[in-house]
Amino acid sequence: MVLAVEREGCLQLHQPTTSAEWQGEDSAPSGEPKEERQQLREGDSLSLAPARADSVTDTINPSPRAELSNVTLDPDTAHPELVLSEDGKSVRHGDTCQDLPDNPERFDYSECVLGCEGFTSGKHCWEVEVVGGLFWAVGVARESVRRKGEISRSPKGGIWAVERWWDQFQALTSPVTPLPLSRAPTRIRVCLDCDQGQVTFFDAGDEAPIFTFPPGSLPGERIQPWLWVCDRYTPLRLCP
């Protein structure tokens, strides 16, 4: 049984079941200082339309088996310390800050990168390989997300994501929502439903749901894949 727990309008799922039970008709790292992360999380506030626990099957019915979208990373948005592969499919944290143009699209403070693709309607899924990484976040961001200076990695800042920080898994709500996962996922599946304004994360290995930001969470603007990488040794890779 899936137990839904409402937390500031975000629906957290405990004791997740397999995707078959969810299937509907549609198929010491570098980076932000620890004190700064604490301040962002304590200072942020989140106001979302509350999700009704008695309507889980109606509001949360993504299809983790849907065809995966082919997404790539946009080098013009990548923080100068991030190194992208030539095919735009993987990103790692480099040892030095690259000399790159400070164009308006580029993140200059947080080690983030956006996907080239943006979505305004329909359902879209993609997967991110996170095996071995200890400091990462995977999710989506609105096109107007702040690029310069400090950003709030939360819905208030235009970001909807899940994160690993050491051995802690958490959803980037405000405050963060701890995720009591039974195992460390090696691949995260992101399922975005633009029409409903929601995004759900699955463990792609067993298709167990990890967390969902319920309908109405996302604004009606272009939404892009978003990654945060603060691990010098393990890249994140978009699949396929």
N, C-alpha and C positions, 0 to 999 in steps of 0.2 A: 504494500500500500504506500502511496505517496502522501507524505504529511506536509501540508503547506503551512508555512508560518509567515504571517504578515509582519513586515518590518518597514515602517515608514513608506508604505505603498509598494514595496518590492516583495515579491513572493519568493521565499526560499524553500527549497525542496530537500527534505531529509529522507533517508532510507529510500533512495531513488530506485525505480524499477527499470526494466529494460524498455527500449524504444518500442517494442511490439505492443506494449500496453498503452503507449501514448499515441500510436499510429492513428491518424485521422484519414479523411478522404484524400487530402493532398499529401502526396508523398514528401667578504667585505668588499663590497662592490663600490664602483664609482657611481656618481649620480646624485640625486637629491639627498642632502643631509638628513639624518634620522630625525633631528629636531624639527626640521622643516616639514617633513612628512607628517609628523605628529600634529604640528600646528594646522596644516591644511585639513586634516581629518577632523580635528576637534572644532575648527572654526567654520566648516561648511555646514550648510543646512540643505535639506532635501524635501521638496514638496511634490509628491506625486499622487495621482488619483488612487485611492486605496483599492486593493484587490480583494474581492470577496472570496473567502476560503471555500464557500459552498459552490463556487462556480469554476473550480479548477479545470474541469474537463471542457468547459465552454471557452475559457479564456486562454488556456495553454494547450494548444494542440498543434505544435509544429511537427514537421516531418523530417527527422534526422536522416532519413534515407533518400531525401530528395537529391536530385542531380547537383553536383558541386559546381559552383561558379569558378571560372578561371580568373583569379585575381593576382595582381602583381603589385610590387611596392613602388612608390613614386620617389625617385632620388631627389627631386626638387624640394621634398618636404622633410627629408631625413636630417636629423641632428648631425652636426659635423663629426661627432665621435662614433657615429654608426657607419658600418661598412656594408654595402649591399652587394650581392652577387650580380654578375653581368646579366643574368636572366631575370633579375628583379624578384626572385622567389625566396631568397633568404637574407637575413640581416644578422650581424653580430656587432658587439661593442668592440671598437678598436682600442689600440694602446695610446694613440695620440689623437689630437683634434685636427681634422683635415682642413686645409685652406680652401673653403668653398664659398661661393657667392652668398651673401646674406640677403637672399631674395625674400619677398614677403611671405611665401608659402612655407619657408623652412622653420622648424622648431630650433630655437637657439638656447634653450635652457634645459628642458627635459629631453631625455634620450628617446624620442618618439619618431615614428614614421607612419605615414598614411598610405593607403592603397591608391593605385591609379584610378580604379573604378569607383564610381559613386552610384548610389541607388536611391530612387525616389518612389518607386512603386514595386509591387510584387514581392515574392519570397526568394531569398538568396541564401545559399549555404556555402561555406568554405571551411577548410581545416588548416590548423597550424600545428606543426610538429614542435613540441617543447621538451623532448626527451633530454634529460641530463641538466636542464637549466634550473637554477635556483632563484633567479631574480628576473621575473618577466611579468608582463600583463598583456592580455589578448582581448580585443573587443572591437567596438565601433565608435566613431566620433562624428559629430555633425561637421559639415563643411566649414562652418564659421568658427570652429574651435580656435582658441587663442594659440598663436604660434610663438610670440615673443614674450620673454620673461617667464615668471612662475605661472604654472597652470594648476588647476585643481583637477586631479584625476577622479572625477565623480560626475554624476549626471548634471550637477550644477555647473560644472565646467564644460559640459557638452561631450562627456565620455561615459560609455557604458561598457564595463569590462570586468573580467575576473583576473586575479593576480596571484602569483606565488612569490612569497618573501621568506627565504630560507625554507623551513618546513611548514610554513603557514599558508593555507589557501584561503582567499577571501574575495568577496564581491566588492567592487569599489563603489559601494553606496556611501552615504554620509550620515553617521559613522560607518566604517566598513562592516560588512557582515561576514563573520567567520564561516567557513565551509567545511564541515566535518566529513571530508571525503574518506572512503574506505581504502583508497589507494591513490598514488600520485599518477595522474594521467600523463601519457606520453604524447597524446595528440588531442587537441581541443577542436571540436566542431562548433562553429558559430552559425546560428540560424536566425536570419534577420527577416522579419515580416514588416515591410514598410507600410502596408495598408492598415495593419493593426497597431503599428507603432511599438512593436515589442522585439526583443532579442533574447534568445535562449542559448545556453551553452551546454554542450554534451561532452562526455568522455567518449571520443570516437572509437576507443577500443571495445567497449561493451555497450555503447549507445545509452548509457545511463545519464539522465539529466543532472546537471551540476547546479545551475541557477538560471532564473529568468527574471528579466525586467518586464513587468506585465504590460498589457495593452495600454496605449496612451502614454507610455514612458518617453518615447522618442518624439522629437518635434517633426513637423511636416516640412523638413528641408532635406537636402541631399545628405545621405549617410555614407561614410566610407570606412573600410577596414582600418583598424588602428592597432599598432603594436608599440609596446614599451620594452626596451632591452637594457638591462643593467648588469649583464653577466658577460665578462670578458672572454669566457672560454667556450660557451655553448651558443650556437646560433639558433634563431627561430626560422623555421622554413614553412612557407605556404605550400599546401598540397592541393591538387596534384601539381 
